[in-house]
Amino acid sequence: MIDAAPPPELGKGLTRMRAVAGGLLALSALVFAFTLWGQERWPWLAPLRAFAEAALVGGIADWFAVTALFRHPLGIPVPHTAVIPRNHGRIAGAIGRFVAGNLLASQAMAQRLEELDTAGRLGRWLATPATTTAIAARIAGSLPPVIHTIGEQKWRDAIGGGLHKVVDLVITASRMGGALSYLVGHGYHHTVFNFLAGEGKDFIAGNRPFIRAKVASECPEWLPLWVEERISEGLARGIETALAELQAPDHPWKARFELFLQETIDKLATSEDFAQRIDDIKARILDDADVDAYLRRIGADAYAGLSGGGGAIEKMVRQGLADFADRLEHDPGLRAAMNRWLRDAAEALLVPRRDFIGSLITDLIMRWRTDVLTARLEAHVGKDLQYIRINGTVVGGLVGLLIYAATTLAGR
């Protein structure tokens, strides 16, 4: 059995409310005793006696009802008391079924995860300097021992070989076709097209002297300098204008670009020759000694940087976390995409296993000792239940007063 005592603050609140309810009941008993003793001497105490008598009855009845939920009143095993201890198994099963059937249901979970804005919360948490500093310090302190344990040669081979395998696995005709299909299907190819046109325009604008020199080198020597400048300027302006026009939404070249991409996607999916050419190019690149040396040098540099630990790694990790937090805060698209990914991941992980999770919760509650279960439930709801005792005492007294008034008036 498991001991799982309730939090102390809940116990303090319950004790305080019990004292209030018990004090009010004791006050009713004192008033009733006083009025019972003094009514013959002071007849005007009769209404107060009726109020106190009914309050005492109502308070005792509600005390019995509240106490009977958690234990036998005064330790007497009255039938249908100690309801929670007697139904430990039923309560555990009901909680497990409720969690599995309601909290872990697909629609309810999706709505709750949507409301949580997990990515936004993560971004705000990472935006706190103390958080990023603590995470960066922990990573910087734990990486060097791990890296040293692996060893420089294995690390170099792992990084170089790993990058080699990643390139070999990722760059395939089918994967490239799938990536292009995703870009076209979501309209991202228009963004790429506009970006390339804009970069080309900026390149032309920033390299006017180079264009002028090229034009001068191709012109006859007898051509006046001002004519060469006019030609180079007109050429540069013409290219800039053409590239600017390419960014218009209805430019015909965009349709041609999309058609070219669709044809490429079809070739990547269906043409064995096209796929073979990609594999041949990839093999030539990966088998090149210089490329292999470069990949292993990346591994060596990574080993040198990570094994040193200290401020460099800490600064790098801290900056990376801060940049990620800033993007989550200022990029609604990224935040929405991450929330959607987290929601889908949670649904895929939890919803198919909700019956198993419900059974785990049932088993956990069954492992609690009965007195622990009772104490936890009473600590959470007992404070509110004491208001029932208070209300029963007050309302009972008022009802007794009304009955006294009604009977007195009827007797007249």
Secondary structure in CASP SS format (residue, H / E / C, confidence):
PFRMAT SS
TARGET T0000
AUTHOR 0000-0000-0000
METHOD secondary structure of the structure
MODEL  1
M C 1.00
I E 1.00
D C 1.00
A C 1.00
A C 1.00
P C 1.00
P C 1.00
P H 1.00
E H 1.00
L H 1.00
G H 1.00
K H 1.00
G H 1.00
L H 1.00
T H 1.00
R H 1.00
M H 1.00
R H 1.00
A H 1.00
V H 1.00
A H 1.00
G H 1.00
G H 1.00
L H 1.00
L H 1.00
A H 1.00
L H 1.00
S H 1.00
A H 1.00
L H 1.00
V H 1.00
F H 1.00
A H 1.00
F H 1.00
T H 1.00
L H 1.00
W H 1.00
G H 1.00
Q C 1.00
E C 1.00
R C 1.00
W C 1.00
P H 1.00
W H 1.00
L H 1.00
A H 1.00
P H 1.00
L H 1.00
R H 1.00
A H 1.00
F H 1.00
A H 1.00
E H 1.00
A H 1.00
A H 1.00
L H 1.00
V H 1.00
G H 1.00
G H 1.00
I H 1.00
A H 1.00
D H 1.00
W H 1.00
F H 1.00
A H 1.00
V H 1.00
T H 1.00
A H 1.00
L H 1.00
F H 1.00
R C 1.00
H C 1.00
P H 1.00
L H 1.00
G H 1.00
I C 1.00
P C 1.00
V C 1.00
P C 1.00
H C 1.00
T C 1.00
A C 1.00
V H 1.00
I H 1.00
P H 1.00
R H 1.00
N C 1.00
H H 1.00
G H 1.00
R H 1.00
I H 1.00
A H 1.00
G H 1.00
A H 1.00
I H 1.00
G H 1.00
R H 1.00
F H 1.00
V H 1.00
A H 1.00
G H 1.00
N H 1.00
L H 1.00
L C 1.00
A C 1.00
S H 1.00
Q H 1.00
A H 1.00
M H 1.00
A H 1.00
Q H 1.00
R H 1.00
L H 1.00
E H 1.00
E H 1.00
L H 1.00
D C 1.00
T H 1.00
A H 1.00
G H 1.00
R H 1.00
L H 1.00
G H 1.00
R H 1.00
W H 1.00
L H 1.00
A C 1.00
T C 1.00
P H 1.00
A H 1.00
T H 1.00
T H 1.00
T H 1.00
A H 1.00
I H 1.00
A H 1.00
A H 1.00
R H 1.00
I H 1.00
A H 1.00
G H 1.00
S H 1.00
L H 1.00
P H 1.00
P H 1.00
V H 1.00
I H 1.00
H H 1.00
T H 1.00
I H 1.00
G C 1.00
E H 1.00
Q H 1.00
K H 1.00
W H 1.00
R H 1.00
D H 1.00
A H 1.00
I H 1.00
G H 1.00
G H 1.00
G H 1.00
L H 1.00
H H 1.00
K H 1.00
V H 1.00
V H 1.00
D H 1.00
L H 1.00
V H 1.00
I C 1.00
T C 1.00
A H 1.00
S H 1.00
R H 1.00
M H 1.00
G H 1.00
G H 1.00
A H 1.00
L H 1.00
S H 1.00
Y H 1.00
L H 1.00
V H 1.00
G H 1.00
H C 1.00
G C 1.00
Y H 1.00
H H 1.00
H H 1.00
T H 1.00
V H 1.00
F H 1.00
N H 1.00
F H 1.00
L H 1.00
A H 1.00
G H 1.00
E H 1.00
G H 1.00
K H 1.00
D H 1.00
F H 1.00
I H 1.00
A H 1.00
G H 1.00
N C 1.00
R H 1.00
P H 1.00
F H 1.00
I H 1.00
R H 1.00
A H 1.00
K H 1.00
V H 1.00
A H 1.00
S H 1.00
E H 1.00
C C 1.00
P C 1.00
E C 1.00
W C 1.00
L C 1.00
P C 1.00
L H 1.00
W H 1.00
V H 1.00
E H 1.00
E H 1.00
R H 1.00
I H 1.00
S H 1.00
E H 1.00
G H 1.00
L H 1.00
A H 1.00
R H 1.00
G H 1.00
I H 1.00
E H 1.00
T H 1.00
A H 1.00
L H 1.00
A H 1.00
E H 1.00
L H 1.00
Q C 1.00
A C 1.00
P C 1.00
D C 1.00
H C 1.00
P H 1.00
W H 1.00
K H 1.00
A H 1.00
R H 1.00
F H 1.00
E H 1.00
L H 1.00
F H 1.00
L H 1.00
Q H 1.00
E H 1.00
T H 1.00
I H 1.00
D H 1.00
K H 1.00
L H 1.00
A H 1.00
T H 1.00
S C 1.00
E H 1.00
D H 1.00
F H 1.00
A H 1.00
Q H 1.00
R H 1.00
I H 1.00
D H 1.00
D H 1.00
I H 1.00
K H 1.00
A H 1.00
R H 1.00
I H 1.00
L H 1.00
D C 1.00
D C 1.00
A H 1.00
D H 1.00
V H 1.00
D H 1.00
A H 1.00
Y H 1.00
L H 1.00
R H 1.00
R H 1.00
I H 1.00
G H 1.00
A H 1.00
D H 1.00
A H 1.00
Y H 1.00
A H 1.00
G H 1.00
L H 1.00
S H 1.00
G H 1.00
G C 1.00
G C 1.00
G H 1.00
A H 1.00
I H 1.00
E H 1.00
K H 1.00
M H 1.00
V H 1.00
R H 1.00
Q H 1.00
G H 1.00
L H 1.00
A H 1.00
D H 1.00
F H 1.00
A H 1.00
D H 1.00
R H 1.00
L H 1.00
E H 1.00
H H 1.00
D C 1.00
P H 1.00
G H 1.00
L H 1.00
R H 1.00
A H 1.00
A H 1.00
M H 1.00
N H 1.00
R H 1.00
W H 1.00
L H 1.00
R H 1.00
D H 1.00
A H 1.00
A H 1.00
E H 1.00
A H 1.00
L H 1.00
L H 1.00
V H 1.00
P H 1.00
R H 1.00
R H 1.00
D H 1.00
F H 1.00
I H 1.00
G H 1.00
S H 1.00
L H 1.00
I H 1.00
T H 1.00
D H 1.00
L H 1.00
I H 1.00
M H 1.00
R H 1.00
W E 1.00
R C 1.00
T H 1.00
D H 1.00
V H 1.00
L H 1.00
T H 1.00
A H 1.00
R H 1.00
L H 1.00
E H 1.00
A H 1.00
H H 1.00
V H 1.00
G H 1.00
K H 1.00
D H 1.00
L H 1.00
Q H 1.00
Y H 1.00
I H 1.00
R H 1.00
I H 1.00
N H 1.00
G H 1.00
T H 1.00
V H 1.00
V H 1.00
G H 1.00
G H 1.00
L H 1.00
V H 1.00
G H 1.00
L H 1.00
L H 1.00
I H 1.00
Y H 1.00
A H 1.00
A H 1.00
T H 1.00
T H 1.00
L H 1.00
A H 1.00
G H 1.00
R C 1.00
END
